[in-house]
Amino acid sequence: MDKPGLLVVGVLPDWDLEALARRFTLHLLYEAPDRAAFLAQHGPSIRAIATKGELGADPAMMDACPQAKIIACYGVGVDAIDLPAARARGIAVTNTPDVLTEDVADMAFALLLATAREIPDCDAYVRSGTWAKQGPMRLATRVWGKRIGIVGLGRIGRAIARRAEGFGMAIAYSGRTKKDLPYTFHASPAAMAPHVDIFVVSAAGGAATAGLVDRAAIEALNPGVIFVNVSRGSVVDEAALIEALQSGRIARAGLDVFHNEPAIAPVFASFPNAVLSPHQASGTVETRKAMGALMLANLEAHFDGRPLPTPVP
């Protein structure tokens, strides 16, 4: 019996490709020198699409694969998948929530600690021999006991808040609705900004949150604030963020996401007060294996006629 054709949009680990190949005939779009020609040739035989959050699937891809009735996203964010277009074509969409929540929250705190305690600079200070030549390094900034504000208190935001509790922090958040949680609620990032020492962005990406952390929010931050983003670059007004880093309003920043990834604005590399990460918040072996397994489980459920484990509404 022929295996269903699966369009693989972006690079996946070998262990995922091997598992997928046992059930599907793989068509690796990311290896094609001419994507349009590749889709024209293989699209009619493709019955499912496996994509990644930052790559998504547009209407043209869906139309090139008329037999595809499921798009399985390797990641939580589905902002690059045209959901209305998928619904109009009767295509189910799934993602991989929960399995990466804790790792992303870990990265938020890793970036926070790295920026506040200047860990990259500490490492360079020792390696360069400056410690031996000049003695103690300058003092850094503490994290425990500070006021933290979290933009978006979904799964990841709540996991960040749990970690903040362990650091004895006063916790505030902004979101569309007030949660039944013992944290201070603000109706918008701009309303929350003046009341925090640490500002963490963990809102979902997509059109609904594009520019959510706008210039007004960034200009409302107290001078000297620490800014962390493990969400999507699109959620933040990047021009305003750059200006705030240049002026010192944002004293330190830990950034895992940017506009135009991976070809980010070159100015970021010039900021000594920023710790940069290549969209790596979920980048552990354990989580990536769990993401791949859940993506495969959704695909198998679709072809076996079972309920999808994690459908996107």
Number of C-alpha atoms within 10 A of each C-alpha: 3 7 12 16 22 28 27 21 21 17 14 18 11 9 13 18 17 13 13 21 15 10 17 21 17 21 21 17 20 14 13 12 9 10 14 14 11 16 22 12 11 16 24 15 19 22 21 28 26 26 26 23 20 19 15 23 24 14 15 11 19 23 16 19 22 16 16 25 21 23 29 29 30 27 23 20 20 26 21 17 22 16 21 11 16 20 13 8 15 12 20 19 24 25 25 26 18 16 18 22 21 20 20 25 24 17 23 28 20 16 27 25 17 19 27 22 16 21 16 13 16 15 10 12 17 12 11 10 11 13 14 11 8 9 10 10 12 7 8 12 11 10 21 15 14 16 17 26 31 30 26 23 23 16 17 26 26 19 19 25 22 14 16 21 14 10 13 13 19 18 22 22 29 24 17 10 11 14 14 6 8 8 14 14 19 21 13 17 25 20 16 23 28 18 17 21 19 26 28 26 27 25 24 25 22 17 12 10 16 17 16 21 23 19 18 15 20 24 18 17 25 17 15 14 21 26 27 27 25 28 27 25 22 21 26 24 19 19 11 17 21 16 15 19 20 16 11 14 19 25 19 25 27 26 27 22 24 24 15 10 13 10 8 14 14 8 9 17 12 9 15 13 21 24 22 18 15 13 18 14 22 21 14 13 10 12 18 20 15 17 24 22 18 23 25 21 15 26 25 16 13 17 15 10 8 11 10 18 16 17 16 16 8
